Amino acid sequence: MGSNDFVTLFFLVAAVLIFLQLRSVLGRRTGNEKPPFEPYSPRDVQQAPGGDDGKLVTLPRREDAGDDRFSAIDAFAKPGTSLNSSLRDLVGVDPGFNPKEFLNGARMAYEMIVTAFAAGDRKTLKSLLSREVYEGFDSAISERESRGETMKSTFVGIEKAEIKQVGVKDNEEQVTVRVLCQLITATFDRDGKLIDGDPEAVGEVNDIWTFARDVRSRDPNWKLVATESEQ
């Protein structure tokens, strides 16, 4: 037998002896074992691991966990206000609605829509607007194109965005948002002459937009269904 074979045999024998020794210790029951702790057990109350002192851990019941959906509402709108009440009613219909997350999404949608309108990007607009609103935007773009005009717009930023009104009608949830933003916008004729706006001045735009979504739909996306400017 070579030296390498001897070393291999030595380690094999050692491994078997260690396994038998561990089995004799770990495999032995004493009668004092504690049941395994199951954090996702359907029981409401169960003993925590190492709970020799008799302390219990209370797990949230399914019906109690539902109340957590209103915590985001109360953090967003003061309890007792009409907005808080309206948001709670909306969450009752759409449990996944979160006002803060919605407002963040509305900000992004606002910038995308304003930028797409200036660029004449109908594809982007069609995915974000209702059919009626899209037709109005498309008509305005077509008129601009027929005159050979071009619009250049630079989105500076949103100064303020807030939810003004919330409601549910005919299985459609609607959220009206007031947006105060800053834009640099200018329109030029076919000869490149400035006919509206100022390419160097930052102007304020105060819009009130309403977004809607069918609560029965699996599509999580909202669409712009109404626009108006607030002076």
N, C-alpha and C positions, 0 to 999 in steps of 0.2 A: 504494500500500500504506500502510495506516494505521500509526501507531506501535505499536499493540497487536499487529498482525500481525507486525511486524518483530521485536518482543521474543519472540513465540512461536516464530518461525522460528529465531531465534538460539539459544534453549535447546534446540530440537530437534536442531540441528546439533551443539551441544556434547555432548548426550547420546549421539549416535551415535559421535562421536570417542572419548569416554571408554570406551564399551562395546568398541570395536575395540581400544583400547590394553590394556584389562584382559584381553581374550580372548587377545591375543598373548603376555601374560605368564603368566596362570594356566592357560591351556590347553596349555602347553608341557611335555612330559615330558622329564626329564633322565636317566632310567634309574636313579636313586637313590631312587625313592619307596619308602616302607615300606608293607606291607599294612595295611589298616584293622584297628583293634583291636576285637574282638568280645567283650565281657564275658560274653555268654551262649552262647558257642560250646560245643558238646558236648565239645570236646577238654578233657582234664584240665589240660594245661599249654599256655600260649601266651605270646608275648612281649608285654610291656607297651608302651604307646606311649612312644616316645623311648628304647627299650631298647637303645641303642648299646653299653652296657657288658655286654650279654649276660645280665643278670639276668632271671630268670623269675618269673612270678606263678603260683602253684599254686592252681587253683580247686578247691573242695570237690567230691569225687565224690558221686554220688547216694547210695551206701551209707554214706558218712561223714556226710552231712548228717542221716541218721536218728538218729545218736547224740545230736544236740542235744536231742531230746525228753526225754532223761533228765536234762539239766542243771537243768530246773525241779524235778524230783523231788529231786535231790541238794541243791538250795538250800532245799527245803522240809523234808526229813527227812534226818537224818544218815545217810550211807552206812554200810551194815553193820547197820542196825537192822531189825527186823521190819517196821516201817511202811514204810521205804524199799523193802524187798524186795517188799512187797505192792503198793505204788504202781507199781513197775516192772512187775510182772506185769499190773497193770491197764492201763498204757500200752501194753503189748504187744498187748492186745486192742482198746484204744481210744487210738490214737496222738494224738488231739486233746485228751486229758484233761490239764488243768493244775490241780494241787491248790490253788494259791493262788486262782486264778480261781473254782474250784468253791466254796471256802470263802466267798468274797465273795458268791457267788450264794446259798449256803445261809443266810447271815446275812439277806439280803433276804427269802428265802422264809420264814424263821422269823418275822420281824416281820409279814409279810403274813398268814401263817396264824393267828398268835395274835390279831392285830387283827380278822381276818375272823370268827374263831370268836366273839369277844366281841360283834361286831355282828350275828351271825347271817347273814353274807354267804355264802350257799351257792354262789353262782356263782363267786366267787373260790376258795373251798375246792375245788370240783369240779375246777378246772383245775390245782390243785397237789397233790392227794392221790390215792392209789391208790383203787380202788373200795372195798376193804375198810376202809381208814382213813376214807374219806369217809362210809361208812355209820355208823361209830361217832360221828363228829363230828355228823352230821346227826341221829342219834338223841338225842344230848345236847342239841342246840339245840331239837329238837321237845319234849322233856320240859320244858325251861326255858320254852318258849312256852306249853305247856299249863297250867303253873302261874301264868302271867302274870308271870313274873320277867324282869328285865332285867339285863344285865351291862354294866358300864362299865369299860373298861380303857384305861390310858394306858401306852404303851410307852416306858420311860425310855431303855433302851439295852442293848446286849449287852456284858457285861464281858469275856467270853472265849468263844472258839469254837475247837474243835480237832478234827481228824480222829482218831478212835479206832481204826477198823477198816475194812479195804477187802477186797473179794472179788468174784469172778465166779462165778456159778452158773447153769447152764442158759441161757446167753446173756444173763444179766442182771447188770449191774455194780451193786454195792451199796457205798455209803459211809456209815459210821456216824459221826455228829458229836455231840460233847458241847457243849452250849450253856449258858452261865451268863449269865442276863440279869436285868435289874431291871424290875419291873412295878408299877404301881399298879392294883389290881383290886378291884372291889366288886360284889356282887350284891344287888339290891333286889326285894322282893315287889311284887305288883300295887298295893299302897297306897303304894309308895315307901319302905318301911321296910327298913333295912339288915339283911340276913340272913347275909351272908358277906363276908369281906374288910374292907378299910379304904380309903375313898376318898381318904385323905390320906397314907397310909403307903406307903413304897416297900418292896416285898418282893423277895426273891431267888428265882429259879426255876432249878432245875438239871435240864435235860432231856437225854435221849439219843435222838436221832432218826436214823432210817435212810432215806436217799434211794436210789432205784434208777432205772435206765434200761436199756432193751433195746438191746444193742449193734448189733442188726441194723436198728434203726429209724433213719430219717432225721430223726426228731424229736430235736432236741438237748436238749429239756427233761427234767429229772429230776422225780420225784414222791416224795412222802413215803409210805413203805410200812410204817413201824413207829414207835411212840413209847413211851417210858417215862420216868418221873421218877426221878431219882437223889437220894436223901436225903443 
